[in-house]
Amino acid sequence: MAAKTDYSSMSIADLQALSDEVSAALEAKKDERRQELLKELEALGGSPKSATRRTADEGTGTTRPKPGAKYRSKKSPDVTWTGRGALPNWLKAEMEETGETDKEAFRIAA
């Protein structure tokens, strides 16, 4: 291992350059190790495709459809709620105004 360096006496530019060098060296080591592991995997009969991880951008390939609205405002028909999560403020207010005690009075007919 290298001798200890006094980083506090280095300029910001020097520290940034050192950081860039270290980052590049780490990436090179990671790539080197990845290649070694892929060769070992191939020697064992595995495929590199099965060993790679999906990135966040690739996702899982499946998405769920948005849930449909189950409840509609009587005042403003364009205001709806899926029935998931907390009771929305508009529904609470309309229930108080109309004297309804059950949200089912606002359910959209199927």
C-alpha positions in Angstrom: 0.0 0.0 0.0 1.2 3.5 -0.8 2.5 5.9 1.9 -0.1 8.2 3.5 -0.6 11.5 1.8 -1.5 14.8 3.4 -4.6 15.7 1.5 -5.3 18.8 3.5 -2.4 20.6 1.9 -3.5 19.7 -1.7 -5.4 22.2 -3.8 -8.9 21.5 -5.0 -7.7 21.0 -8.5 -5.1 18.5 -7.4 -7.7 16.7 -5.3 -10.1 16.6 -8.2 -7.4 15.2 -10.5 -6.5 12.6 -7.9 -10.2 11.7 -7.5 -10.6 11.3 -11.3 -7.5 9.0 -11.4 -8.8 6.9 -8.6 -12.2 6.6 -10.3 -10.6 5.6 -13.6 -8.4 3.0 -11.8 -11.4 1.5 -10.0 -13.5 1.2 -13.2 -10.5 -0.5 -14.9 -10.2 -3.0 -12.0 -14.0 -3.6 -12.0 -14.0 -4.3 -15.8 -11.0 -6.6 -15.5 -12.7 -8.6 -12.7 -15.9 -8.7 -14.6 -14.1 -10.2 -17.6 -12.4 -12.8 -15.4 -15.8 -13.8 -13.9 -17.4 -14.0 -17.3 -14.7 -16.4 -18.5 -15.2 -18.5 -15.4 -18.9 -18.5 -16.0 -18.5 -19.6 -19.6 -16.1 -22.4 -18.5 -18.8 -23.6 -16.1 -21.3 -23.7 -19.0 -23.2 -20.5 -18.1 -24.1 -17.7 -20.4 -23.1 -14.1 -19.9 -26.6 -13.0 -20.8 -28.1 -14.8 -17.8 -25.5 -13.3 -15.5 -26.0 -9.6 -16.4 -28.3 -7.5 -14.3 -31.0 -5.3 -15.8 -30.4 -1.6 -15.4 -33.1 0.7 -13.9 -33.8 2.0 -17.4 -34.6 -1.4 -18.8 -37.2 -2.1 -16.1 -38.9 -5.4 -15.8 -40.8 -5.2 -19.0 -44.3 -5.3 -17.5 -46.4 -2.4 -16.3 -49.8 -2.4 -14.6 -52.7 -0.5 -16.0 -53.9 2.5 -14.0 -56.8 1.6 -11.8 -60.2 3.0 -12.9 -62.2 5.5 -10.9 -64.8 4.0 -8.5 -66.2 7.2 -7.0 -67.3 10.5 -8.6 -68.1 13.9 -7.2 -71.8 14.9 -7.5 -70.8 18.6 -7.8 -68.0 18.2 -10.4 -68.4 14.9 -12.4 -64.8 15.3 -13.7 -63.4 14.8 -10.1 -63.0 11.1 -9.4 -61.3 8.7 -6.9 -60.1 5.2 -7.4 -60.9 4.1 -3.9 -57.3 3.6 -3.0 -55.6 5.5 -0.2 -57.1 8.0 2.2 -60.5 9.5 1.6 -60.0 12.6 -0.5 -60.9 16.0 0.9 -63.5 16.7 -1.8 -65.3 13.5 -0.9 -65.2 14.3 2.8 -66.6 17.8 2.2 -69.4 16.5 -0.1 -70.3 13.8 2.4 -70.7 16.5 5.1 -72.7 18.8 2.9 -75.1 16.2 1.7 -75.4 14.4 5.0 -74.2 11.1 3.4 -72.5 8.8 5.9 -71.3 6.2 3.4 -69.0 6.8 0.5 -71.0 4.2 -1.6 -73.5 7.0 -2.4 -70.7 8.4 -4.7 -69.9 5.1 -6.3 -69.8 5.1 -10.1 -72.4 2.7 -11.5 -70.8 -0.3 -13.2 
